[in-house]
Amino acid sequence: MKRSDDLLAGLDDINWAALGHAYGSAEDVPGQLRTLCGPAQEARENAFRSLFGNIFHQGTRYSASPYAVPFLTRIAVAGPAGARVDALRLLTRLAVDWHDEYDLPLGINTAAWRAAAISPEDTLRWYDAQIAAETDEEQLKGLREGRAYCAAGHPVDAREGALRSYDAVRAQLPVLLELLGDQDPEIRAKTAYLLGWFPEEAAATLPPLLACLDGERDPVCLATVLVAVGLLADHDPDGQLRHHLDHEHPLPRWAAATALTRLLVAHPVAESGMPPVERIAAELAAFGAGAAPESATAHHAGDLHSYTVRSLQLLMGFAEDPNGVIRDIVRALSHLEKTGVVPHPLAARTANLLEALFDPADTAPAFAELSSGRRELLRALAELLTAEDFQSLPFGSDLHERFTQYGLPGTRPALRAYVGLSTEGEDPSSPLPDPWEPFRNH
């Protein structure tokens, strides 16, 4: 499968004009796929950007999206060198959106996803009932247009539309498994990353993933495989995850600890040979306390410190010394980086930690009465968070409300005063800045 006409066999058999994407008719998709298979790098890159925005627009999938999957799979396997990684990247997004933020560290819950999705048949029945009961002509017109849109095959329920693409990629996994043996380590890593999002196919994908562990020398690829195994397995197969806790490279050690954390939480009684919680936490803590690696797995958009914080948070319920785990979390917080998944990772992690560690209250407890771990966490947040982090931003977490929900000070100056830090130059009683002020006179 080398020539572009082989890669795109059957492309013209699809009525693309009847399918839709973010900007209307999908009749431009065949041309974009053809360009992806062409020799000109700049043209390929432009076509990929257009295709990405068309069939996966800000996370939404459309009626055309699953139809592009078989062609993208062929390109990933045998397309031009520069297009293969892009094809794998788009296949992953078509399958799982940005589930790094939603579902890590435990992995994707496809059963809940399928149960929540509303089928086209149920949607059509709903439209029929509404049309039968509606008497207003304008309302009827809108309902009939909506029914016709659904009847033409376009997804109405976003979850159901996303499942179409997810299952289209799932059907291609037997072909994509070949890429675990590819010569290019980036291809191997991106394939392993993709496989970790398909727990329903674990029986077929775990054996080839495990087979990669013995001979893989690229640390990023090895780490990606380890995390994927942890997301798919219900035990530590032959102790291979535990074995990699002693790997010479820190990234596979982190990945093994991350995978073991998921197994400990998701399957706590399935594996008697698990290493002590303290051993797993120590490896995560060592990674979290250091600078971000130059090369990382794709998990959590490469922000492995955020991933580490989330894993450590899960371990608090298993550790003999939860305060020690909280201190490990504190050391990792200063290394969080902005990513495309979470533009304000410290704010996001702060919200999660407050929910896990504090009970709703009207007034703050005396700082000295808090556990040592909670005191260290609040002191670190008072140092790391900015005044703007507490604003009620149009996009992002409202930390002011999060803190006050637990009776804690809801501004940076007040929080610093509460934990005993200097408030020089800051007024603990000052109101929050108005995030809309720059726009009020325009």
N, C-alpha and C positions, 0 to 999 in steps of 0.2 A: 504494500500500500504506500507507494511513493509519489505518484503523480497527483496533481490537484483534482483531476477528474475522477480518480479512484477515491480520494478522500471525500468528495462531494457527490458520490453516486446517489441518485435518488433525490437530489436537492430540488430539481424542477418538477418532481411528481407531487410536491406539496403546494397547496393553494395558499401561498403566503399572503396574498391580497385579502383573503377572508380572515386571516389571523390578525391580531393586534398587539401593539406594544405601547410603550409610554407615550408615544407621539402619534398614535393612530395606526394606520395600516402597516403591516409588517412586510410589505412588498420590497423594502430596501434591504431586508436581512440577507437574502441570497447573495447580493452583491458584496455585502460586508464579509460574509463567510468566504467568498471567492478571493477577496483581497487578502484575507488572513492566510491563504494558501499561496500567495504570490511571492515573487522574488524581492520586491522592493520593501525594505525595512520600514521606512517612514510611512509608506502607504499602509502597511500592516498595522503599525501602531495607531494610526488615525482610525482605521477600520475597527480595531479592537475597542478603542475608546467609545466610538459611536455605538457599536454593538452592545457594549457593557451598559451604557446609559439607556439603550432602548429596551432590552429584555430583562434588565435588572436595574430598575430605576429607584434609587434610595430604598432598596430592599424589596420592592414590589415585583412580583412575577406576573406575566401576562399570558394570554393564550398562545402566543408564539414561542414563549420561553422553552417549554419542554421539547418542542420540535427542533430546536437548535442543538439539543444535547447530544444526539448521536454524531453529528458532524463535528462538534467540539471535541468529542471523545476521540474520533479518528485523527483530528489535528494534534491532540495531546500525545497520541501514540506515534504518529508517523508524519506529522506536519513539519514545516520549516523550523529550524532550531529556535529561532526567535519567537515563534508563535506557540510553542508547546507549553511553556510555563504559563503564558497568558491564558491559554485554553484551560489548563488545570485550575487556575485562579478563578476563572469565570464559572467553571463547573461547580467549584466549592461554594461560591456565593449563590448560584442558582439553587443549590441543594439546601443550604442551611442559613442563608442570610448572615446575620452577625451574631450567631449563637455563642460565640466566645464570651460575650458579656452576659447573655441570658443564662447559660447552662453550665459553664465551668464553675467549679471543678468536677461536678458529678457526671456531666455528659448529658446528651440530649434525651428527652423523654418523648419518644415517638408515639407511645401509646396514648399519652395525654393529648398530644398534638392531633392525632387522628380522631380521638373522641370529641375534641372541640370543633373540628372542621365541619362546616355545613355543606352537605352535598348539593350539587346542582339540582337534583331531583327535589330535595326538600326546599330549595330556594324557589323553584318553579311552583311548587304547591303553595308556598307562602304568597307568591305573586297572584296566583289564581284566586286565593281566598280574599286578598285585599281588593282585587279588581271586582270580584263579585259583590263586595260590600260597599264599594266606593260610588258615590253619586256625583261628586264634583268633577266636571269635565277636565279641568286643568290637572287635578290629581290623577285622574284616570289616564291622561296622556302620558304623564311621567311614569306611572306604573307599567303601562303597556310597553313603553320604550325600555324600561328596565328588564321586563320579562323577555323581550325580543333579544336584548343584549345577552342575557343569560342563555337563552335557547340557542343562540348562535355559537355557543361554546366558550364564551369569555367568562373567566372566573369573577364571581361577585364577592364571595367570602374570601378575604385575603389568606386565611389559613388554608383553605382548600386549594386556592390557586398556587400557594407555595408548595403544597404537597404534590401537586402534579409535577413540578420540576424536581422535587426531591426524589420522587419515585422514578422519574425518567433517568436521573443520575444513578439511582440504585440499580436499575436494570443494566447499566453499563459497567458495573463493578467487575464482573468477570474479565472484561477486556482491560480495564484500568489496572487490575492486579499485575499485569505483565510489567508495568512500569516500576514495580518495586525492585526489579533487576536491571533498571536502566543504567547506562554508563554515567549519566549526569546526576551528581548527588542532589542538585536542586529538584530535579524531577522526582527522584526517589522520596525526598523529604515532603514535597507537596502532595505526592500520592498517599504517603502514610498519614499525613494530616487529614486528607479528605476521608480516608477509610475510617478514622476514629469517630465519625459522625453517623455511622450506620450500625447501631447495635443489633438490629434485626438480622444483619448479615454476618454476625460475629463468627458463627460456625464455619463460614467459608473464608473469612478474611483473617482470623487469628492465626491459623497455621502458617500462611506465608509471611505474616508480620513477624511471628516468632522466629521463623527461619532466617530473617534478616539480622537477628541480634548477634549471631555468632561471627559473621564475616564483615559486618559493617564497620568501616574505619572513620567515616565522616562523623564528627561529634554532633552536628546539627541533625543530620539524618537519623543517627542512632537515638538521640533524645526524642525526636518526633515519633519514632517507632515505639519507644518505651511509653510515652504518654498515650499513644493510640491503644496500645495493649491494655493499659490501665483503665481506659474509658470503655473498652469492650469486654474485658474478662470479668469473671465472677470469683476468681482466685488468682494466686500468683503461680503461673504455670511452671512447674519444675523449679520453683524458686528463682526464676530468671530475673525478676524485678529486684528481689533482695540482693542477688549477686551483683547487680550493677550499682548498688549503693557504694561499692568500693572501686568504682571505675577511676582511672587515672585522671580523667577530664571532669571538671566541675559540672558541665552542662548535662551529661548523662546521669551524674549522681543526682542532680536536681530533678531530672525527669523521672528517675526511679522512685525518688521520695514522693513526687507528685502523684505518680501512678499508684503507689502503695497507700497514700492518703485516701484516694478515691475508693480503693478496695476496702479499706478499713471502715469507711463511713457507709458505703453502699452495701457491703456484704460482710458485716462485722463477725458473723459466726461461720463463715464459709472457709476460712483458712487458719488452721492452728499454727502454721509455721511462720506467721507474720513476725517481722522484727519488732522490738519494743517501740512503743509510740515515741519514746524519748529519742531513739535512734533516728526515726523518720523526721521528727521535728528538728533535731540538731542539723540534719543535712539541709532542710529548708531554711533554717535560721542562718546557716553559714552562707548560703547563696544570697538570701535577702539582705544580709549585712554588707555585701560587697557591691561594687559598681556593676552596672548592666553589662552583659557580655557583648563583645563586638558582633558576634553572630548568634542568633537566637532562633528558636522554633517559631512557627507562625502563630502559636496559641496566644490568645488575648492580644492579637495584633503585634506580637513581639514584646509586649510589656510583661515580662516574666515576673517582675517584682509584684505587680498587682495580682497575678496568678498565685504567687507565693503567699501573699497576705491572705488571700481567700482560703488557701489550703491550710495555713496555720490556724485560721479562725475555726475551721472544722475540727482541728485536732484539740482545741481547748477542752471539749467535752470528754476526751479520752485521756488527757494527761493528768498525772498525779499532782503536778504543779501548774495549774492554769495561769497563774501570774507570770511564771517563767515564759510561757508561750506568748502572753501579751507583750512581754518585753522584747521577744523576738520579732513580733509584729511591728513594734515601735521602731526597731532598728531598720526595718525594711521600708517604712513609710517615706523616708527622705529620698528614696531612690525611684519613686513612682514617676512615670513619664507620661506626657500627653500622647494619646494615640488617636487613630481614626475611629476606634470603637468607643473610647471614653475620653472625651476632650478634657475632662477635669477628674482624673483618676483619684486624687487625694480626697476630693469632695465625695465621690462615689463610695470609696472605701470607708470614709468617716461615717457616712450615713449607715452603712452596714454594721460597723463596729459599735456605734451607739445603740443600735437596735439589739445587738447580741449581748451587750455588757451592762446596759442600764434599764431600769424599769421606769415606766411613765410616772411622773411626779409633778406636783405643783411648785415645789421649792427644791433647791439643790441641797443635798446632804452636805454636812461639813466636809471640807476637802480631806482633812486628816482622818475621817472615818472611812474613807474609801480604801479598797484593797490596794496594795502597792502597785500592782499591774495597772489598775485603772488610773491611779494617780500619775504614773509615768506616761500613760497614753494621753491623758488630757493635757499634761504639760507639753508633750511633743506636739500635739495639735495646736496648742496656743502659740507655739513657736513657728510652726510650718504654715498654718493657714493665714491668708491675708484678709484684710477688711473686705475686699471684693468677694471673697469666697462666701461671706455671710449674706451677701445681697440676694434678694429675690430676683434672680436673673430670668429673662425670657426663656432661655434654654439652659437647663442644668439644674442641679440640686439646690434646694432652698435650705441651706444649713442653719439659718437662723431659726426656722421652725423646728428643724430636727433637734437642735440643742435644747430649745425651750420646752419641747415635748417631754424631756426627761428632767425638767427643772434646772437645767444647766444654763449658764450665761450664754446669750445668743448673739453677742458681738465679740469681735477679737479683743478689744480693750477690756471688756468685762471678764472674758475668759482668762486673760492674762492675770488680771487682778485676783481672780478666784484661785488660780493655781500658784500664786505667789511670785509671778514674774514681774519685771519692771514694766510700768505703764507710763514711763517718762515720754512726754510728747503725745500721749493718747489720753482721751477722756473716757473712762469706763462707762459714763452715763450718756455719751454722745449717741444720737440716733444713727440708724443705718443710712449709708449713702443711698440716694435715689438713683437706681440704674437707668431710669427713663429721662433724667434731667437733660442729657445732651440732645434729646429729640424734641423737647417741649416747645421750642421756638421755631421748629421747622415744619 
